[in-house]
Amino acid sequence: MSTPADRVKELREIIEQHNYNYYILDDPAISDGEYDTLFRELETLEAEHSQLITADSPTQRVGAEPLAEFSTIQHRLPMLSLANAMNTEELLAFDERVKKRLGTENSIEYMAEPKLDGLGIELVYEQGVMISGSTRGDGFTGEDITQNLKTIRSLPLKLRGKNIPALLEARGEVFIKKEDFITLNRNQEKEGKSIFANPRNAAAGSLRHLDPRITDSRPLSIYFYEAGSMEGISFETHEEFLSAIKVMGLPVNPFIEKISGGNELATYHKELEIKRNNLPYEIDGTVFKVNHYTKREQLGARSRSPRWAIAGKFKAQQTTTVIKDIDVQVGRTGALTPVAKLEPVHISGVTVTNATLHNQDEINRKDIRIGDTVLIERAGDVIPKVVQVILEKRPQHSTPFIIVMHCPVCGHKSYKPDDEAVARCINISCPAQVKGRIQHFVSKLAMDIEGLGEKIVDQLVEAGFLRTIDDIFTLEHQPVAELEGLGEKSAENLIRSIHGSKKTNFARFVYALGIRNVGEHTAKVLEANFNGDIKKFQRTTAEELEDIDEVGPIIAQSIIQFWQDKTNQTMVQNCLERGVFLAKVKQKTALPFSGQIFVFTGTLEKLSRHRAKLVVESLGGKATGSVSKKTTYVVAGSGTGSKLKKAQILGIRVLSEDEFLTLVN
């Protein structure tokens, strides 16, 4: 006679098999009603015998209470971006670069796949059980959305099969199918809620909702396409990896193909572009990856993207509409940007009402006027742009549009440098700039101050509570509570969030300052080079900045200009005096490879190139992809090329793999 524990185990196995049939094989074996009956029986048994509930049970997908905020998860391996190929010629050029780097004339095997227009995520399975899930974030650190990811029915909480790895980090894309998106928006309208602009926004918003019960109500789908770290299992090719994870229960896109050579890259891209509108989900291009992992290691990566993969972008989709008006908007750097207000038109899954006109030179070149019928295009998430004016439909008595050289927000005279196309408001107290700078300063990847949204910032600036960024740290509870749409509780949460944001780090703070040309990645590069010392950074010279890897003359000049402004100096000083504390970067000077730079070339036999890089970094050193006069050692395996020659020319010490291992030991 079976026990409740036996029946629970049996039900879980039956339900997991039916999930696999439905989501992975697309071959359901029972009706929805029969499935629901099995699921309810499992729920009942677990309710009666709570000691039998486990985290990987199919019943445990939903149920967590809403979160106050998301915590973060650091990726073991960075989730890099992909370089783009904008046309067939660039795809063929990518293939030629790969062959040249590998030193071969033979055709290269690639895995080709649709580039889904969704949200990238990473799942971590330990001993086959889902432990955590996170967003891509900045590529190095993502948000912990484990509870929300568990609500996706096609995603297994426990891997299937016998060959289960000790650790598997699986990367995928969460998306919403076109039909599901239409149904979702229809339901939103019925409930009096705002509709979503496009499937990607709906998927991203659903995954980042603090209440997993809301996420559970959204029709999310997922396909997996790449690995992070793996332990207890290995593969020679990406094709093998994809086949294995499909057996384990992870959904894999059926349109992924193995192809060979540049011509097949171009053919796959062209054929998929023709099919894109007939697919059940939105795609904005193709992705091609070298199939063999040893070749990937030989090819290596740049700072932000691998050399073994590329994204082929589709041509932008186009349509016509009418320009109803032209507004001039002011950005946080004072840039005056003309924006066309359009008759609403549907394109690439989005209803478009605005299009950027860039600057006066662009308006003049295309002779764009109010009332014109224009051809517009939209590619990816980029704001639509006007391609050309259809002159035959131009109304009589139209006149050229000229941007008035005064700020439309503060009335201050604007200025256009001779070497720039953009006019700027030079009033640093301009409310539009203040609002934009503050919104950037408080954003998620900057100071991360919850509750200071665009509407609240507008009110605080217009009420005179915020005149500069550092005023944020002088805000008090009572004035904030009296703002429209807020109250005692919201004000209390906002003030708490402001105080909590004061303990931060150099990279976040520098990114938050909004220095032109200094993004998240550059801020982290600067943090490492200045050891988190903001005063030292403030006193730096252009020459010192240009000596830093990944910092060129343009970035250096932007930094120098920022620090030359007395207002910026005062603002930063005020932030520090009002409690902003920058945690120091952990020093690695005691580690044996501290300050040393290694370059790996050729094929290593006793450990992978990636593992060798991790060893170097764990001992305080740095592994880079190119040889320079700053390189300490070049480690040469078999099949070396130009890097070895350059090292010999520069007189850099070259180590064999055995010599490197001896040095490590």
CORRAPE-V972595 format. One record per run of one state. SS is the DSSP state (alpha for helix, beta for strand, coil for the rest). FROM is the first residue (numbers start at 1). TO is the last residue. If there is no record, write none. Layout:
BEGIN
SS FROM TO
SS FROM TO
END
This chain:
BEGIN
coil 1 3
alpha 4 24
coil 25 31
alpha 32 48
coil 49 49
alpha 50 52
coil 53 57
alpha 58 60
coil 61 71
beta 72 74
coil 75 80
beta 81 81
coil 82 83
beta 84 85
coil 86 87
alpha 88 102
coil 103 108
beta 109 116
coil 117 118
beta 119 126
coil 127 128
beta 129 135
coil 136 140
beta 141 144
coil 145 145
alpha 146 149
coil 150 157
beta 158 158
coil 159 166
beta 167 175
coil 176 177
alpha 178 190
coil 191 198
alpha 199 207
coil 208 211
alpha 212 216
coil 217 220
beta 221 231
coil 232 236
beta 237 237
alpha 238 248
coil 249 256
beta 257 260
alpha 261 278
coil 279 282
beta 283 290
coil 291 291
beta 292 292
alpha 293 299
coil 300 300
beta 301 301
coil 302 304
beta 305 306
coil 307 308
beta 309 313
coil 314 316
beta 317 330
coil 331 334
beta 335 347
coil 348 349
beta 350 356
coil 357 359
alpha 360 366
coil 367 372
beta 373 378
coil 379 384
beta 385 389
coil 390 390
alpha 391 393
coil 394 405
beta 406 406
coil 407 412
beta 413 415
coil 416 423
beta 424 425
coil 426 430
alpha 431 441
coil 442 453
alpha 454 462
coil 463 468
alpha 469 474
coil 475 476
alpha 477 481
coil 482 487
alpha 488 501
coil 502 502
beta 503 505
alpha 506 512
coil 513 519
alpha 520 530
coil 531 533
alpha 534 538
coil 539 541
alpha 542 546
coil 547 552
alpha 553 564
coil 565 565
alpha 566 577
coil 578 580
beta 581 583
coil 584 596
beta 597 601
coil 602 602
beta 603 603
coil 604 608
alpha 609 618
coil 619 621
beta 622 624
coil 625 632
beta 633 636
coil 637 637
beta 638 638
coil 639 641
alpha 642 650
coil 651 652
beta 653 655
coil 656 656
alpha 657 664
coil 665 665
END
